[in-house]
Amino acid sequence: MIDLRSDTVTRPSKGMLEAMFSAQVGDDVFRDDPTVNQLERQVADLFGKDDALFCPSGTMTNQVAINVHTRPGDEVICHKYAHIYYYEGGSIMRNSGASVCLLDGPRGVITAEEVESHINPDDIHRPVTSLVEAENTMNKGGGTIYRYENLAAISEVCRRHGLKFHLDGARLFNALAETGEPPEKYAALFDSVSVCLSKGLGAPVGSLLLGDKTFIKSARRVRKAFGGAMRQAGYLAAAGIYALNNNVNRLGEDHDRARHLGNLLANLPFVEHVIPVETNIVIFTLRKNGGAGEFLARLKEEDIHALPIDPRTVRFVTHLDFDDAMLMKTESVLKSLA
Ligand SMILES: Cc1ncc(COP(=O)(O)O)c(C=O)c1O
């Protein structure tokens, strides 16, 4: 099976499973799990933040952060395609009682000017703007990488207006693999950062929320209230440590394969447009209206699986379990459909 639906479909490798089975564990609610503590320290240090909190999912790290940074009735500024809004089940409203101010912008990217012009005035009629969020890489934008200067400018606007700035960095490692920027330089722009171990890094579970000591103390309380505090979670943290130590430096391979697919698709007659490939996500539009269903069905006959974004648009995501042989097979199937 060739699975291009998401980079979350990877299965733990033999080395990762061995690391999990030999983990030292304890009850993490009592802060007794040495492997969770090690993972939290390792990631906090990597990004130059005071502290980190291990959570089951990226949805939880994002939503815990939103809950800490906002009060009910506040407003969160983010792109209309932001995962925190578009793909997290209404959790901003459901769990934090906050509203959203949705910005537009090419490829899911927001700018400092747009953010500043949407901060509500101090007027009792208006919700209090308290948080700005950016997503890097931007999933629905096509794996877009935010330019550092753009984020630095948004960060400056946030500081000037007393707003918090959260980064959904589910695929931040993919962005950093391309730009080569030091993680701590990047993380310094934000009050909180979420990074996922279960996307390109190939761990089965887990995300980390990063921030200063006071923030993580509050986040720990919210994680408990959301039901996300785990007990012998060291077995999962061990997978994360293995992923960080073994699977970060190879992310460029996924990007190369995605670029290969992007170039190939751009030259196929049934493809109208391919969003320029920056990382491991390839989003392309078919010429035929409603063509995505038929196209995906044809791929499925060859045991190649992908997801539609809309009736004409399809997404491929490359990952650890998509190798060169699979790339060659995908290439020949795509050419045969032309
Ligand atoms: C950009 C982004 N943020 C957050 C998440 C949520 O992660 P999880 O599926 O672990 O909740 C995802 C999931 O794919 C994502 O793509």
PDBQT file of the ligand as one rigid body, heavy atoms in Angstrom, charges set to zero:
ROOT
HETATM    1  C1  LIG A 401      -1.117  21.967  11.310  1.00  0.00    +0.000 C 
HETATM    2  C2  LIG A 401      -1.690  20.983  12.265  1.00  0.00    +0.000 A 
HETATM    3  N1  LIG A 401      -1.873  21.347  13.532  1.00  0.00    +0.000 NA
HETATM    4  C3  LIG A 401      -2.378  20.501  14.446  1.00  0.00    +0.000 A 
HETATM    5  C4  LIG A 401      -2.714  19.218  14.100  1.00  0.00    +0.000 A 
HETATM    6  C5  LIG A 401      -3.355  18.333  15.126  1.00  0.00    +0.000 C 
HETATM    7  O1  LIG A 401      -2.593  17.265  15.472  1.00  0.00    +0.000 OA
HETATM    8  P1  LIG A 401      -3.283  15.940  16.103  1.00  0.00    +0.000 P 
HETATM    9  O2  LIG A 401      -3.813  15.180  14.959  1.00  0.00    +0.000 OA
HETATM   10  O3  LIG A 401      -2.135  15.290  16.797  1.00  0.00    +0.000 OA
HETATM   11  O4  LIG A 401      -4.339  16.402  17.034  1.00  0.00    +0.000 OA
HETATM   12  C6  LIG A 401      -2.525  18.781  12.781  1.00  0.00    +0.000 A 
HETATM   13  C7  LIG A 401      -2.886  17.406  12.385  1.00  0.00    +0.000 C 
HETATM   14  O5  LIG A 401      -2.647  16.941  11.290  1.00  0.00    +0.000 OA
HETATM   15  C8  LIG A 401      -2.014  19.699  11.841  1.00  0.00    +0.000 A 
HETATM   16  O6  LIG A 401      -1.835  19.361  10.539  1.00  0.00    +0.000 OA
ENDROOT
TORSDOF 0
